Amino acid sequence: MPYLGDEHTVRELRRALSNPNVQADHLRYRNTIHRVIRVMSQGQDVSGLYSEMVKACATVDIVQKKLVYVFLCAYASLNPELSLLVINTLRKDCSDHNPMVRSLALRNMCNLRLPGLSQYVQQPLTVGLKDTAACVRRVAVLGWAKIHTLQPDTETDVAVVNELYGLLRDPDPVVMVNCLRALEEILQEEGGVAINKPIAHHLLNRLKLCDVWGQSEVLAVLQRYRPRSEDELFDILSLLDPALLSHHAPVMAATLRLFLSLCSTLPAVCMSALERARGPLLAAAGSTSRELRYAALCHIQLLLRSEPGLMGEHYKRFFCGSAEPPYIKQNKMQVLVELVNDDNVAMVLDELRGYCTDINTETSQTAINAIGSIGRSYTDRCLAILTGLLGLKQEHITSAVLQTLRDLVWVCPQCGDAVCSALEGWEDNLQDSQGRGALLWLLGVYGDRVTGAPYLLEDCIDGVRSEVSAEVKTELLTATLRLFLSRPAETQDMMGRLLVYCIEEEVDMCVRDQALLYYRLLHCGIEEVRQVLQGGRRSDPSLGPLIGRPPEPISQWASSFNTLEPLTLGASTVGNSDPATPKPSTLTPNTLTSDAEAMTPTPGDPHLPDCSSGALSLSVSPALTPEEFERLWLQLEKGACLEVCVACPVPRCSPEGLQVALQLVNIQTLAFTPPNTHPWRVYLYTHTSHISTKTPHTLILAELLHTGGEGEGSKSLLVFIDSGADESCLDSTLASKLAIPSPFPWTLECGTGALYAGSPTTPVPSTYVCQGTTAKLSSSCSSSPLRFTWCWDSPGSTDTIVYWCPFCHAHCLKSAQPAPGRLPEGSEVAPDLSAIPAEYQELQEVLNKAWDHFASARPTI
């Protein structure tokens, strides 16, 4: 809001504007108007000079007109009655011989934004659309959009809309782009401007004549058009190809998004477009503009989700500069994590090590987290760097390293020995609550291997009264109880003191409830405590598997490219404890099922551990390195190996989901082959031990091998369920003729998506039965005995039913005589169906006139 200025200044300006001598001197008069605009820009209220400025607009001086129009538009809402006096002057200027005056009058007439202005402006705007000067047409097109914004409830004349569509072919490219913007605003409720084939090809041919923002606008509008043929698609791509290599980042990004939208069904073309856009993206990532660099880095992270090796050769372009802001450094480090491979890992780790001592604490912590993410694939190198950083004795570095080590050993249990060595002789007193929580977790899990673990916990317990973080107290309770299970003599006294304080004096209810839980659990017995604290998994699936994140399909993020969404995602990951952590894989109960009989070992097998002496448990400790696994695997003799063939369907889960599921039962995976290779292999190991005996543990090395294709493990049968089949989904006579074994090994999936898992002769639920429904029978058998053509005649004949079950003869076909006989074995001659009504012989009628829908799914069993 303008503040009240000096009344003397306003009075002096009014006197000067009203002075005839000043008005006679054009230069003095213009300078006085300059003073008025200067005072207005300083925030002073000069609305009292409105009447004098209205008189000043009646001049032939264009500069003076511009200054006066700026003042009038600024104070028009405060002086609506006086503003109407300007309308006549502006309408007169719209007929001036100078096109600059005409365009200036039209623009400011629309900028007055008065309620009853539309009745005065429509006629000049209509005339302006047909003006010979391009600058007037530009203003007139945008003027209609402004009028629609002022009065959105008023319907726009259809003739105006048609005129705007016609101006899309205006020779001036700015007029064409302004028409697109105006039509988008006016036709917003109808979905915006309609793009057909002639308009789309015209816009593409004129694309190179537009400026940067005009090209971006045209490319955004073309997102709605879909080519009618493949030839037209490739013609459009040929026209867009030069824009894909544009050195203007907005044009390149809009073109790439249009490429991905048009080629959503052509992944090879999408990949080629990403490779061609790599150069402009790298140039934008190195721009002098910080905002453009940040936006380019966020979009590069989006691309790497589908093509991790896209920027692999240019990893040095993402090294951080000393003068770059922290948010750009953090984004670059996240990109470097995605680009690490065997060739550049040494150089990338050396670069990240330098960032760990950055003066900015967030940058330092991001670098440490990045090293921890790389450590899932290159464990030894990253552990050496992380343990070396502990020697710097800096608070924020030590805290970040402890959190990274905690996350690393959770997903890589083989790193436990190195972490325990780093914790030996620990004397630092951390102030950061997250760092203290990570240290307590490590002491609780690996306290049996750290000599000074009880003494470190005792110091924390002695100072628990001054601890303000409830998370640290909760972690302290859990760590103390875990350490009590492995070192009871050293931990019993201080655990009692901690429980007494937390139960009787603690004010935080979460901490008190957890202490009560542990206290009551101890009353149940040590074995129950051990089962609760140590019986579960040692790895957290949400932290991601060793093999990294699988590539995502381009269609999953293509719609968000060249929008603000990648920038918001980049802002949310900056400062995250683990930006490279993939989302946890979701397992369904049926993804890991198998034939129990095939997996049952033969009693007395010499190569299997004896389970009769006690309960058998699995463990991943001690950890086995890939080198040791390979050495032991090559030393195995053929006779010492046990091969078990398991008949099971192809797993529907990802390799990451399989690894997480195996970790739940203490089976550690070491390597996978690519998901789409045949045969598909998984190498894993575990240790067996007997709980009730002192039998030494047994190391088991295993190779999971899947040799079948995707369709070899399952068979399907399409079944038509007629409205009369309300008692059984499959006739028993037909099941016998098809040689389907008992018990029934098939699962029935109706066309509605519902699943029916009954036997062939059990009643089908009525909700699954409807005329014109197909069902799909799937089997887990490795081979199928089905060799019988059912319901469909031999190729080349008409589509007639060649077999009816007895139930259909007894119920559906009561009016017809039974067929004289059934098909003899091996015969392809159809029986005599003359006694059956014609409507039951034509499949088109039986399928309720939906034959075209099922013709493509004609089964051959």
DAKARA-V907119 format. One record per residue. PSI is psi in radians with two decimals (none if undefined). NEAR is the number of other C-alpha atoms within 12 Angstrom. Layout:
PSI_NEAR / PSI_NEAR
This chain:
2.37_11 / 2.45_15 / 2.77_15 / 2.11_18 / -2.94_19 / 2.12_17 / -0.51_18 / -0.64_12 / -0.78_23 / -0.72_27 / -0.66_20 / -0.70_19 / -0.64_32 / -0.70_27 / -0.68_19 / -0.68_27 / -0.48_33 / -0.09_23 / 2.13_17 / -0.58_13 / -0.67_14 / -0.70_21 / -0.52_24 / -0.47_16 / 1.84_15 / -0.63_21 / -0.78_16 / -0.69_19 / -0.75_35 / -0.69_29 / -0.61_22 / -0.73_33 / -0.62_39 / -0.74_25 / -0.69_26 / -0.78_38 / -0.63_32 / -0.78_20 / -0.68_26 / -0.71_33 / -0.37_19 / -0.03_17 / 0.04_18 / 2.58_23 / 1.91_28 / 0.47_37 / -0.33_35 / -0.23_28 / 0.25_36 / -0.76_38 / -0.67_27 / -0.64_32 / -0.49_43 / -0.70_37 / -0.53_26 / -0.24_36 / -0.24_37 / 1.38_26 / 2.80_26 / -0.10_19 / 2.04_20 / -0.67_25 / -0.76_23 / -0.66_31 / -0.78_33 / -0.77_30 / -0.74_31 / -0.71_41 / -0.59_39 / -0.75_31 / -0.78_41 / -0.70_44 / -0.55_32 / -0.61_30 / 0.30_32 / -0.67_34 / -0.42_21 / -0.30_21 / 1.14_24 / -0.59_24 / -0.77_20 / -0.49_26 / -0.51_35 / -0.40_28 / -0.40_26 / -0.36_37 / -0.76_37 / -0.71_23 / -0.72_30 / -0.69_37 / -0.60_32 / -0.71_25 / -0.43_31 / -0.27_34 / 0.16_25 / 2.65_23 / -0.35_16 / 2.10_21 / -0.49_24 / -0.68_28 / -0.71_34 / -0.81_37 / -0.65_39 / -0.69_38 / -0.76_43 / -0.76_46 / -0.80_38 / -0.43_40 / -0.67_46 / -0.45_40 / -0.17_35 / -0.56_39 / 0.90_32 / 2.62_33 / -0.81_21 / 0.52_20 / -0.45_33 / -0.61_30 / -0.40_19 / -0.37_28 / -0.44_36 / -0.74_28 / -0.81_22 / -0.61_37 / -0.67_38 / -0.72_30 / -0.63_27 / -0.47_39 / -0.43_40 / 0.25_25 / 2.63_30 / -0.37_19 / 2.33_24 / -0.62_26 / -0.55_29 / -0.72_37 / -0.65_41 / -0.82_41 / -0.68_42 / -0.67_43 / -0.83_49 / -0.43_38 / -0.66_45 / -0.62_46 / -0.65_35 / -0.69_33 / -0.69_37 / -0.59_31 / -0.66_26 / -0.61_22 / 1.32_20 / -0.39_18 / -0.25_11 / 2.27_13 / 2.34_17 / 2.45_27 / 2.36_17 / -0.58_13 / -0.61_13 / -0.73_31 / -0.74_30 / -0.64_20 / -0.67_28 / -0.68_40 / -0.66_32 / -0.58_21 / -0.09_32 / -0.38_37 / 0.31_26 / 2.46_29 / -0.37_21 / 2.14_25 / -0.52_33 / -0.67_33 / -0.70_37 / -0.79_39 / -0.68_41 / -0.59_38 / -0.71_43 / -0.78_43 / -0.71_33 / -0.74_36 / -0.63_38 / -0.66_31 / -0.75_28 / -0.69_37 / 0.51_29 / -0.72_19 / -0.38_13 / 0.10_11 / 0.13_14 / -2.99_22 / 2.42_32 / 2.26_25 / 2.00_28 / -3.06_19 / -0.82_20 / -0.73_17 / -0.73_25 / -0.80_32 / -0.59_28 / -0.75_24 / -0.67_37 / -0.68_37 / -0.48_25 / 0.05_28 / -0.74_34 / -0.26_25 / -0.25_22 / 2.80_26 / -3.05_23 / -0.84_26 / -0.55_24 / -0.73_30 / -0.71_37 / -0.68_35 / -0.76_32 / -0.78_45 / -0.60_43 / -0.68_38 / -0.60_32 / -0.14_35 / -0.42_29 / -0.30_21 / 2.44_28 / 2.14_25 / 2.64_24 / -0.31_14 / 2.90_12 / -0.61_15 / -0.74_11 / -0.63_19 / -0.83_27 / -0.46_20 / -0.72_19 / -0.73_33 / -0.61_30 / -0.65_19 / -0.53_25 / -0.27_36 / -0.76_27 / -0.62_24 / -0.41_39 / -0.43_37 / 0.27_28 / 2.49_29 / -0.01_22 / 2.06_27 / -0.74_36 / -0.67_33 / -0.77_36 / -0.77_40 / -0.72_43 / -0.65_37 / -0.75_47 / -0.68_47 / -0.70_38 / -0.67_41 / -0.89_45 / -0.57_37 / -0.74_34 / -0.56_35 / 0.59_29 / -0.45_25 / 0.09_17 / 1.44_20 / -0.57_21 / -0.69_17 / -0.66_23 / -0.76_30 / -0.69_28 / -0.66_21 / -0.69_39 / -0.69_40 / -0.66_26 / -0.53_26 / -0.02_38 / -0.77_35 / -0.92_27 / -0.60_32 / -0.73_42 / -0.65_37 / -0.69_26 / -0.60_34 / -0.35_35 / 0.32_28 / 2.76_23 / -0.34_13 / 2.17_17 / -0.68_20 / -0.72_20 / -0.65_24 / -0.76_32 / -0.77_38 / -0.70_37 / -0.71_42 / -0.69_40 / -0.68_41 / -0.55_43 / -0.69_45 / -0.61_39 / -0.74_39 / -0.64_41 / -0.27_33 / -0.46_31 / -0.50_27 / 1.43_29 / -0.51_30 / 0.23_26 / -0.69_31 / 0.29_34 / -0.67_28 / -0.28_19 / 0.56_22 / -0.47_29 / -0.34_24 / -0.23_27 / 0.24_38 / 2.50_32 / 2.53_32 / 2.69_20 / -0.48_15 / 0.02_14 / 2.59_25 / 2.78_22 / -0.66_29 / -0.52_32 / -0.69_38 / -0.75_39 / -0.66_45 / -0.68_45 / -0.68_46 / -0.61_51 / -0.63_47 / -0.69_48 / -0.62_45 / -0.65_45 / -0.37_41 / 0.05_37 / 2.37_36 / -3.06_23 / -0.49_15 / -0.58_13 / 0.08_22 / -0.65_27 / -0.76_20 / -0.66_20 / -0.75_38 / -0.66_39 / -0.65_23 / -0.76_30 / -0.56_42 / -0.64_35 / -0.56_26 / -0.31_34 / -0.41_38 / 0.37_27 / 2.61_29 / -0.45_18 / 2.17_23 / -0.62_24 / -0.70_30 / -0.72_38 / -0.78_35 / -0.63_44 / -0.68_46 / -0.72_51 / -0.72_53 / -0.63_47 / -0.69_50 / -0.70_52 / -0.63_49 / -0.70_50 / -0.49_44 / -0.28_38 / -0.40_38 / -0.53_31 / 1.31_31 / -0.89_32 / -0.79_27 / -0.77_26 / -0.63_36 / -0.66_39 / -0.68_26 / -0.77_35 / -0.76_43 / -0.54_33 / -0.56_23 / -0.43_34 / -0.46_34 / -0.19_20 / -0.35_18 / 0.66_20 / 2.35_25 / -0.95_26 / -0.55_32 / -0.79_37 / -0.73_39 / -0.78_37 / -0.66_45 / -0.74_47 / -0.72_43 / -0.68_38 / -0.72_46 / -0.67_47 / -0.82_44 / -0.60_39 / -0.78_45 / -0.36_36 / -0.73_32 / -0.31_39 / 1.42_43 / -0.37_39 / -0.15_30 / -0.02_38 / -0.71_35 / -0.75_27 / -0.65_31 / -0.69_40 / -0.67_32 / -0.63_25 / -0.48_33 / -0.18_34 / 2.28_26 / 0.44_17 / 2.26_27 / -0.06_19 / 2.57_24 / 1.73_20 / 2.51_28 / -0.39_21 / 2.26_25 / -0.64_27 / -0.68_28 / -0.70_33 / -0.69_37 / -0.70_33 / -0.70_34 / -0.76_44 / -0.64_42 / -0.75_35 / -0.69_45 / -0.57_45 / -0.68_36 / -0.71_36 / 0.42_40 / -0.46_38 / -0.26_27 / -0.05_24 / 2.09_30 / -0.78_22 / 0.32_27 / -0.78_37 / -0.62_38 / -0.62_25 / -0.71_35 / -0.60_45 / -0.67_28 / -0.70_25 / -0.66_34 / -0.64_33 / -0.52_20 / 0.36_20 / -0.44_30 / -0.53_20 / 0.00_15 / 2.28_26 / -0.28_18 / 2.12_24 / -0.55_27 / -0.68_25 / -0.72_34 / -0.71_41 / -0.75_37 / -0.59_34 / -0.72_44 / -0.82_46 / -0.76_37 / -0.70_41 / -0.73_47 / -0.66_44 / -0.74_38 / -0.52_41 / -0.57_34 / -0.55_31 / -0.46_28 / 1.22_27 / -0.67_20 / -0.62_13 / -0.24_25 / -0.25_31 / -0.82_23 / -0.85_21 / -0.47_30 / -0.67_35 / -0.76_24 / -0.69_25 / -0.73_39 / -0.69_34 / -0.77_22 / -0.83_25 / -0.52_33 / -0.66_25 / -0.51_17 / -0.35_17 / 2.38_27 / -0.33_18 / 2.12_21 / -0.56_17 / -0.76_21 / -0.75_32 / -0.73_25 / -0.65_22 / -0.66_27 / -0.72_34 / -0.67_24 / -0.83_23 / -0.65_35 / -0.80_26 / -0.53_17 / -0.63_20 / -0.54_26 / -0.41_13 / -0.33_15 / 2.71_15 / -0.66_22 / -0.64_16 / -0.69_17 / -0.76_26 / -0.67_22 / -0.66_17 / -0.78_21 / -0.50_27 / -0.04_25 / -0.25_19 / -2.91_17 / 2.67_25 / -0.13_32 / 2.53_33 / 2.02_27 / -0.47_29 / -0.27_22 / -0.08_33 / 2.65_35 / 3.03_43 / -0.58_40 / -0.01_33 / -3.01_33 / 2.32_31 / 2.65_27 / 2.46_25 / 2.63_18 / 2.56_23 / -0.59_32 / -0.30_26 / -0.45_17 / 0.01_27 / -0.64_34 / -0.39_24 / -0.07_26 / 2.49_34 / 0.59_32 / -3.06_22 / -0.17_17 / -0.78_19 / -0.55_28 / -0.67_29 / -0.63_17 / -0.70_25 / -0.64_31 / -0.57_23 / -0.48_18 / -0.30_27 / 2.17_32 / 0.01_31 / 2.57_27 / -0.45_36 / 1.49_37 / -0.38_38 / 0.09_39 / 2.15_33 / 2.91_25 / 2.60_21 / 2.53_24 / 2.46_26 / 2.20_21 / 2.44_23 / 2.64_15 / -0.42_14 / -0.04_15 / -0.35_19 / 0.35_25 / 2.67_23 / 3.06_21 / 2.03_19 / -0.61_14 / -0.66_14 / -0.48_15 / -0.13_16 / 2.12_15 / 2.76_20 / 2.31_16 / 2.43_12 / 0.24_11 / 2.22_15 / -0.34_13 / 0.00_18 / 2.54_21 / 2.56_27 / 2.07_23 / 0.06_21 / -0.36_15 / -0.18_14 / 3.03_16 / 2.45_17 / 2.32_23 / 2.73_24 / 2.63_28 / 2.59_32 / 0.04_36 / 2.45_28 / 2.66_22 / 2.66_28 / 2.18_31 / 2.76_25 / -0.60_23 / -0.74_13 / -0.67_17 / -0.80_26 / -0.71_20 / -0.79_13 / -0.61_18 / -0.71_23 / -0.38_14 / -0.19_14 / 2.43_16 / 2.73_11 / -0.68_11 / -0.31_10 / 0.09_16 / 2.54_19 / 2.16_22 / 2.21_20 / 2.14_19 / 2.14_21 / 2.12_26 / 1.88_27 / 2.72_30 / 2.86_29 / 2.24_31 / 2.35_29 / -0.05_21 / 2.84_23 / 2.85_28 / -0.59_37 / -0.70_37 / -0.65_33 / -0.70_36 / -0.75_38 / -0.71_34 / -0.68_30 / -0.58_31 / -0.49_33 / -0.46_24 / 0.40_24 / 0.75_30 / 2.11_34 / 2.24_44 / 2.54_42 / -0.58_39 / 2.59_30 / 2.63_28 / 2.83_21 / 2.57_17 / -0.56_25 / 0.18_17 / 2.66_16 / 2.20_15 / 2.70_18 / 2.27_23 / 2.56_23 / 2.26_30 / 2.29_27 / 2.92_32 / 2.85_37 / 2.92_30 / 2.40_27 / 2.54_30 / 2.70_26 / 2.25_22 / -0.70_19 / -0.04_14 / 3.00_16 / 0.51_13 / 2.32_19 / 2.65_15 / 2.68_22 / 2.28_24 / 2.22_27 / 2.12_32 / 2.38_32 / 2.64_27 / 2.07_28 / 2.06_27 / 2.16_22 / 2.01_28 / -0.30_23 / 2.76_24 / -3.14_18 / -0.49_21 / -0.06_19 / -0.36_21 / -0.05_24 / 2.56_26 / 2.70_28 / 2.63_27 / 2.10_32 / 2.19_30 / 2.31_35 / 2.19_37 / 1.90_33 / 2.84_34 / -0.33_25 / -0.20_29 / 1.19_34 / 0.08_25 / -0.48_24 / 2.52_31 / -0.32_42 / 2.25_42 / 2.43_30 / -0.61_24 / -0.75_20 / -0.71_27 / -0.67_26 / -0.72_19 / -0.58_24 / 0.00_23 / 0.69_18 / 2.14_28 / 2.91_19 / 2.34_14 / 2.78_14 / 2.01_24 / 0.33_27 / 2.60_31 / 2.41_28 / 2.16_35 / 1.95_29 / 2.87_30 / -0.38_24 / -0.06_17 / -0.11_14 / 2.74_20 / 2.27_20 / 2.07_29 / 0.69_24 / -3.14_21 / 2.92_25 / -0.34_31 / 0.02_23 / 2.66_18 / 2.50_21 / 2.33_31 / 2.47_20 / -0.44_19 / -0.30_18 / -0.15_30 / 2.13_29 / 2.65_25 / 2.38_24 / 0.46_28 / 2.36_30 / 2.64_34 / 2.70_34 / 2.15_30 / 2.17_33 / 2.44_28 / 2.62_30 / 0.13_26 / 2.53_27 / -0.47_24 / 2.70_20 / 2.36_23 / 0.05_18 / 2.06_22 / 0.51_17 / 2.22_28 / 2.01_29 / 2.38_31 / -0.30_30 / 2.41_30 / -3.13_27 / 2.73_22 / 2.48_13 / -0.24_9 / 3.05_13 / 2.78_15 / 1.60_23 / 2.71_29 / 2.28_34 / 0.00_31 / 2.35_35 / 2.36_38 / 2.79_32 / -0.58_24 / -0.71_25 / -0.69_29 / -0.60_25 / -0.43_17 / -1.04_20 / -0.59_24 / 0.75_24 / -0.53_18 / -0.16_15 / 2.75_22 / 2.54_21 / 2.67_26 / 2.53_26 / -0.42_18 / 3.00_18 / 2.97_23 / 2.18_24 / 2.73_14 / 2.22_13 / -0.06_12 / 2.49_14 / 0.18_20 / 2.24_19 / 2.55_29 / 2.97_23 / 1.98_21 / 0.44_27 / -0.45_18 / -0.17_19 / 2.37_27 / 2.60_22 / -0.60_18 / -0.35_21 / -0.11_30 / -0.42_29 / 2.08_22 / -0.48_29 / -0.65_22 / -0.67_21 / -0.66_30 / 0.25_29 / 0.75_22 / 0.59_16 / 0.53_17 / -0.62_21 / -0.52_14 / -0.56_15 / -0.09_23 / -0.60_16 / -0.27_10 / 0.52_18 / 2.10_24 / 2.66_26 / 1.92_20 / none_21
